[in-house]
C-alpha cells in the first residue's frame, strides 16, 4: 500500500503534468491573433446552407411519401369511405360546444329511459 505522502506526491506530479502544461499552452496561444477569412467563412456558410436546404427538401419528400403510404394503409384497413370528408368536417369551438351539449342531453335522456325501464320491471 502507498503511504499518504506517496499519494500526495503522485497527485502533485499528475497536476503538474496535466494542468500546468495545459495552462502554459493557453498562455502561449493568447499572443497569437486569429485571422478570419471573410470569403472562406461566406463559402462555408453557403455550403452549410445548401446542405440544410437539401436535407429539408429530402425531409419534405419523405413526409409526402409517408402521407401517401398512410392514406393507402388507412384505405386498405378501413376501406375507402366516400363521405369521409363530410363526417369529419372542421368545426369552430362554438359548434363543438353545442355538439357536446347535445350529446350530453341525449345521454341524459337515454339514462333516464334505462332507469325507467329498470324500475318498471
N, C-alpha and C positions, 0 to 999 in steps of 0.2 A: 504494500500500500504506500501511496505517496504521502509525504508529510504535508502539513499545512503550508510550509514555506515553499516546497517544490510546486505545489498547485498555484500559489500566488505568483511565483517566478514564471511558470508556464503561461499564466494569464497575461502577465505583463509583456512577455515576448510575443504572444499572439496579438495583443493590442498594438504593439509597435509595428508588427509585420503587416497587419491588415488595415488598421485605421490611420496610423501616422503617415504611411506611404501614400494612402489614398488622399489625405488632406494635402500633402505636398504636391501631388499631381494636379489637384484642383487649383492650387495657388499658381502653378506654372501656366495653366491654361487661362488664367484671368487676364494675363497681359496680352494675349493674342486677340486680335479683332476678328469678328466673324464677318465674312464677306458674303453678301447676298446678291445673287444674280437675278435681277428682276425678270429677264426674259426666260430664264430656266424655270423660275417659280411659276410664271404665267403658263409655260408649256406643261409643267407638272399638274397645275390646277386644271387646265383644259383637258388633259388626258384623264384625270380622275373624274371630271365632269362627264366626259364621253362614256367612260366605263359605267358610271352610275346611271346615265340615260339608257344605255344598252341593257343594264340589269333591270331597270324599271320597265322597259319595253318587254323584256322576256317574262317578267312577272305578270304583266298585263295579258300577254298571250296565254300564259299558264292559267290565269284566272278565268279567261274566256273559255279555255278548253275544259277546265273543271266545271264551269257553269253548264256547259253543253252536256257533259257526261252526267252531271247530277240531274239535269232535266230528263235525259234519256232513262236513267235508272228509276227516277220517280214515275215516269210514264210506264216503264216496264213493270214496276211493282204494283202501282195502283191503277193502271190503265189510263188511257187518255180521256180526260174529262173536258167536255165542250164548254160547260158552264163554270169552269174553274175560276175564271177572272171575275165572274159575277158573284160567285159565292164568297169570294174573299176581297170584295171591294174595300177601298180605304174609307175610313170614317173619321170624322172630326171627334174631338173629345166629348163634345156635347152629344153627338149621336151615340157614342159609346156609352155614355152615362145613361141616356134614355133607353138604350137597348138593355143595359144592366138592370135598370129599374123594372122594365117589362118582364125580364126573366125572373127577377125576384118575386114579382107579383104572381106570375104563372106558377112558380114553385110553391108559393104560399097556398094558392088555390088547390093545387094538387095534394099538398099535405093535409089540408082541411078535408078534402074529399076522401082521402085514405083513412083519416081519423074517423070520419062519419061512418064509413063502411065497416070499420073495425067495431065501432060502438053498436051498430045495427045487427051485428052477428049474434 
